[in-house]
Amino acid sequence: MSTAEQPTPAKRRGRRPGGQDTRAALVAAAREVFSESGYEGATVRAIAARAGVDAAMVNHWFGGKEGLFAQAVLQLPFDPVELLSQLLDGPVDELGKRIVRRFLTVWDATEGGAFPALVRSIASHDQAALSLKDFLIRHVLENVVSRVSPDRPELRATLCASQMVGMGMARYVAKFEPFSTTDVETLAAAVGPTLQRYLTGDID
């Protein structure tokens, strides 16, 4: 049989050569699909197709969509201890600006990273809301507030969180212009004083 008559090999399915490459591809694809569709709207088939692998690989590596969501979205790209140290390193009266600058710089580097997926999934996935609250308020902002604020630490931390989540939604999910493309330093100068009042000012 001539070369022209050789049968075309079937498309390879299942795990790519190098299992960790497949795992990383699924995490990256999942973050994109969860960002676009939220937890409820994202399907294992769509995520696997985006990653270029068989859908069975989701169960193989993560045990299903829930496990993949936990790895791709709930593990936010911050080390709380390191982040807290960075935020507190400087004058207290510039803390609001540092918070805005730090979060937007990290998020911008990954086009929002897991944040859009997390926000889009909050309505249909309780753990997404708990993850955002646990990280942003309990591990970061409450620790910041406890060191600098004169009173009402829980309310102050929640006020700061509402500002940061709102900024993240406007910049990475709704993509309001010109907010979504304004440089970080301009936003830090504009929004930082609001956070500063929440942190150390009069909120009555």
Disulfide bonds with the S-S distance in Angstrom:
none
